[in-house]
């Protein structure tokens, strides 16, 4: 299994797309952090970049890689290897390549130009988002055998979590503003991993004005400590549940 993971990982880090991703992150990160006049603005700029660019790249790259690696997967299945080991190896190699690009391209500049505490939280959230959306990509690709549909579903997932979800949440807040909907908003907030990551970073930076209604409701309802712990656990569930669902499908699917 280790040799398969190593082979897939090396194949990924040598990919032109991963290299371009690394260079793009490095250029954007250095430019954003050097041009901003204070650390808080630079951190928020990096947060926005991570919340939009990282999910898109993780979804699209992972989905396309799995479809393009179909013949390689079939070859592995013809060997005396457990399906679980093959799926773990594929995930480890793909996620590992994306994480290396993120850590070197965005993580290093943040460690250099941001306070250590803020940089660490943003990096951890970036790692979590990378892994979460890679698991969603694996689930999407294994469910849909058609490459076009799978890629389209990945783009729709990105649009849903980055734009549509928050727009719907804002609409609900506006419509029911006269009612006590804090608990409902808190529950809805838990269903979006990007909102959970945003909450973690802004809470660490202690910028209440940037937390928004949903973030303020989450903090007020659960408290700062409990909110932090629960949001971290929910992010972990966002990794575990989609991954094991994809693994369950892969065990039974005739590829």
C-alpha positions as CSV (number, residue, x, y, z in Angstrom):
1,X,0.0,0.0,0.0
2,X,2.8,2.4,0.8
3,X,4.4,1.9,-2.6
4,X,1.0,2.7,-4.3
5,X,0.6,5.8,-2.2
6,X,4.1,6.9,-3.0
7,X,3.6,6.3,-6.8
8,X,0.3,8.3,-6.8
9,X,1.7,11.1,-4.7
10,X,4.8,11.5,-6.9
11,X,2.6,11.5,-10.0
12,X,0.5,14.3,-8.5
13,X,3.2,16.6,-7.3
14,X,4.8,16.3,-10.8
15,X,1.5,17.3,-12.4
16,X,1.6,20.6,-14.3
17,X,-1.8,21.5,-12.8
18,X,-0.5,21.1,-9.2
19,X,2.7,23.1,-10.1
20,X,0.5,25.9,-11.5
21,X,-1.7,25.7,-8.4
22,X,1.4,26.1,-6.2
23,X,2.8,29.0,-8.2
24,X,-0.6,30.7,-8.4
25,X,-1.1,30.4,-4.6
26,X,2.4,31.7,-3.9
27,X,2.0,34.7,-6.2
28,X,-1.5,35.6,-4.8
29,X,-0.4,35.1,-1.2
30,X,2.8,37.1,-1.4
31,X,1.0,39.9,-3.3
32,X,-1.9,40.0,-0.8
33,X,0.2,39.9,2.3
34,X,2.8,42.4,1.1
35,X,0.4,45.0,-0.3
36,X,-1.9,45.1,2.7
37,X,-1.0,47.8,5.3
38,X,-1.8,45.6,8.3
39,X,-1.8,41.9,9.3
40,X,-5.6,41.7,9.9
41,X,-6.4,42.8,6.3
42,X,-3.9,40.4,4.9
43,X,-5.3,37.5,7.0
44,X,-8.8,38.3,5.8
45,X,-7.7,38.5,2.2
46,X,-6.0,35.1,2.6
47,X,-9.1,33.7,4.2
48,X,-11.2,34.7,1.2
49,X,-8.7,33.2,-1.2
50,X,-8.8,29.9,0.7
51,X,-12.6,29.8,0.9
52,X,-12.9,30.3,-2.9
53,X,-9.8,28.9,-4.6
54,X,-8.9,25.9,-2.5
55,X,-12.4,24.2,-2.7
56,X,-12.6,24.7,-6.4
57,X,-9.1,23.3,-7.1
58,X,-9.6,20.4,-4.7
59,X,-13.0,19.4,-6.3
60,X,-12.0,19.8,-9.9
61,X,-8.5,18.4,-9.8
62,X,-9.5,15.3,-7.7
63,X,-12.6,14.6,-9.8
64,X,-10.7,14.9,-13.1
65,X,-7.7,12.9,-11.8
66,X,-10.0,9.9,-10.8
67,X,-11.6,9.8,-14.2
68,X,-8.3,10.0,-16.0
69,X,-6.9,7.3,-13.8
70,X,-9.6,4.8,-14.5
71,X,-7.3,2.5,-16.4
72,X,-4.8,2.6,-13.6
73,X,-7.5,1.8,-11.1
74,X,-8.7,-1.1,-13.2
75,X,-5.1,-2.4,-13.3
76,X,-4.8,-2.1,-9.5
77,X,-8.1,-4.0,-9.1
78,X,-6.8,-6.8,-11.2
79,X,-4.0,-7.3,-8.7
80,X,-4.4,-9.2,-5.3
81,X,-5.1,-6.0,-3.5
82,X,-8.0,-5.1,-1.2
83,X,-10.3,-2.4,-2.6
84,X,-10.0,-0.5,0.7
85,X,-6.2,-0.3,0.3
86,X,-6.6,1.0,-3.3
87,X,-9.1,3.7,-2.3
88,X,-7.0,4.8,0.7
89,X,-3.9,5.0,-1.6
90,X,-5.7,7.0,-4.2
91,X,-7.0,9.4,-1.6
92,X,-3.7,9.7,0.2
93,X,-1.8,10.4,-3.1
94,X,-4.3,13.0,-4.5
95,X,-4.9,14.8,-1.2
96,X,-1.2,14.7,-0.4
97,X,-0.3,16.5,-3.6
98,X,-2.9,19.2,-3.1
99,X,-1.8,19.7,0.5
100,X,1.8,20.1,-0.4
101,X,0.9,22.7,-3.0
102,X,-1.2,24.6,-0.5
103,X,1.3,24.4,2.3
104,X,4.2,25.6,0.2
105,X,2.2,28.1,-1.9
106,X,0.0,29.7,0.8
107,X,1.2,28.3,4.1
108,X,4.8,29.5,4.0
109,X,4.0,33.1,3.1
110,X,1.4,33.3,5.9
111,X,3.9,32.0,8.4
112,X,6.4,34.6,7.2
113,X,4.1,37.6,7.2
114,X,1.2,36.9,9.7
115,X,1.2,36.4,13.5
116,X,1.9,32.8,14.3
117,X,-1.4,32.1,15.9
118,X,-3.5,33.6,13.1
119,X,-1.4,32.0,10.4
120,X,-1.7,28.6,12.1
121,X,-5.5,28.7,12.3
122,X,-5.8,29.7,8.7
123,X,-3.4,27.0,7.6
124,X,-5.3,24.4,9.6
125,X,-8.6,25.5,8.1
126,X,-7.0,25.4,4.6
127,X,-5.8,21.9,5.2
128,X,-9.3,20.9,6.4
129,X,-11.0,22.5,3.4
130,X,-8.6,20.7,1.0
131,X,-9.3,17.3,2.6
132,X,-13.1,17.9,2.8
133,X,-13.5,18.9,-0.8
134,X,-11.2,16.1,-2.0
135,X,-13.4,13.6,-0.2
136,X,-16.5,15.2,-1.8
137,X,-14.8,14.9,-5.2
138,X,-14.1,11.2,-4.6
139,X,-17.7,10.7,-3.6
140,X,-18.9,12.5,-6.7
141,X,-16.5,10.7,-9.1
142,X,-17.3,7.2,-7.7
143,X,-21.1,7.8,-7.8
144,X,-21.2,9.1,-11.4
145,X,-19.5,7.0,-14.1
146,X,-19.9,9.8,-16.7
147,X,-17.0,12.2,-16.7
148,X,-18.9,15.2,-17.9
149,X,-21.6,14.8,-15.3
150,X,-19.1,14.2,-12.6
151,X,-17.2,17.4,-13.4
152,X,-20.4,19.3,-13.7
153,X,-21.5,18.0,-10.3
154,X,-18.2,19.2,-8.8
155,X,-18.7,22.7,-10.1
156,X,-22.2,22.8,-8.8
157,X,-21.0,21.6,-5.4
158,X,-18.5,24.5,-5.4
159,X,-21.1,27.0,-6.4
160,X,-23.5,25.7,-3.8
161,X,-21.1,25.9,-0.8
162,X,-19.4,29.2,-1.8
163,X,-22.2,31.3,-3.1
164,X,-25.7,29.7,-3.2
165,X,-25.8,28.4,0.4
166,X,-24.9,31.8,1.9
167,X,-27.3,33.6,-0.4
168,X,-30.1,31.3,0.7
169,X,-29.1,31.8,4.4
170,X,-29.1,35.5,4.0
171,X,-32.6,35.4,2.3
172,X,-33.9,33.3,5.3
173,X,-32.5,35.8,7.7
174,X,-34.2,38.7,5.9
175,X,-37.5,37.0,5.6
176,X,-37.7,35.8,9.2
177,X,-35.9,38.7,10.8
178,X,-38.8,39.4,13.1
179,X,-38.7,35.9,14.6
180,X,-36.2,34.2,17.0
181,X,-34.3,32.2,14.4
182,X,-30.9,32.1,16.1
183,X,-31.0,28.3,16.7
184,X,-32.1,27.6,13.2
185,X,-29.3,29.7,11.7
186,X,-26.8,28.0,14.0
187,X,-28.0,24.6,12.7
188,X,-27.8,25.7,9.1
189,X,-24.4,27.2,9.7
190,X,-23.2,23.8,10.8
191,X,-24.1,22.3,7.4
192,X,-21.6,24.3,5.4
193,X,-17.9,23.5,6.0
194,X,-16.8,26.9,4.6
195,X,-18.9,28.7,7.2
196,X,-17.4,26.6,9.9
197,X,-13.8,27.4,8.7
198,X,-14.7,31.1,8.4
199,X,-16.0,31.1,12.0
200,X,-12.8,29.5,13.3
201,X,-10.5,32.1,11.7
202,X,-12.6,35.2,12.6
203,X,-13.1,33.9,16.1
204,X,-9.3,33.6,16.5
205,X,-8.8,37.1,15.1
206,X,-11.5,38.4,17.5
207,X,-13.1,40.6,14.7
208,X,-16.7,40.5,15.8
209,X,-17.7,43.0,13.0
210,X,-16.6,40.5,10.4
211,X,-18.4,37.5,12.0
212,X,-21.8,38.4,10.5
213,X,-25.3,37.5,11.8
214,X,-24.8,33.7,11.4
215,X,-21.4,33.7,13.0
216,X,-22.6,35.8,15.9
217,X,-25.6,33.5,16.4
218,X,-23.3,30.5,16.4
219,X,-21.1,32.1,19.1
220,X,-24.0,33.4,21.2
221,X,-25.8,30.0,21.1
222,X,-22.9,27.7,21.8
223,X,-20.3,30.0,23.4
224,X,-16.8,30.6,22.3
225,X,-15.1,27.5,23.6
226,X,-18.0,25.1,22.9
227,X,-18.5,26.7,19.4
228,X,-14.8,26.1,18.6
229,X,-14.9,22.5,19.7
230,X,-18.2,21.7,18.0
231,X,-17.2,23.4,14.7
232,X,-13.9,21.4,14.7
233,X,-15.8,18.1,15.3
234,X,-18.2,19.0,12.5
235,X,-15.3,19.7,10.1
236,X,-14.0,16.3,11.0
237,X,-17.4,14.7,10.2
238,X,-17.3,16.5,6.9
239,X,-14.1,14.5,6.2
240,X,-15.1,11.2,7.6
241,X,-18.7,10.8,6.3
242,X,-18.2,11.6,2.6
243,X,-15.0,9.6,2.5
244,X,-16.6,6.4,4.0
245,X,-19.6,6.8,1.8
246,X,-17.3,6.9,-1.3
247,X,-15.4,3.9,0.1
248,X,-18.7,2.0,0.6
249,X,-19.6,2.7,-3.1
250,X,-16.2,1.8,-4.4
251,X,-16.3,-1.6,-2.5
252,X,-19.4,-2.7,-4.5
253,X,-19.1,-0.8,-7.8
254,X,-18.1,-2.6,-11.0
255,X,-15.7,-0.3,-12.6
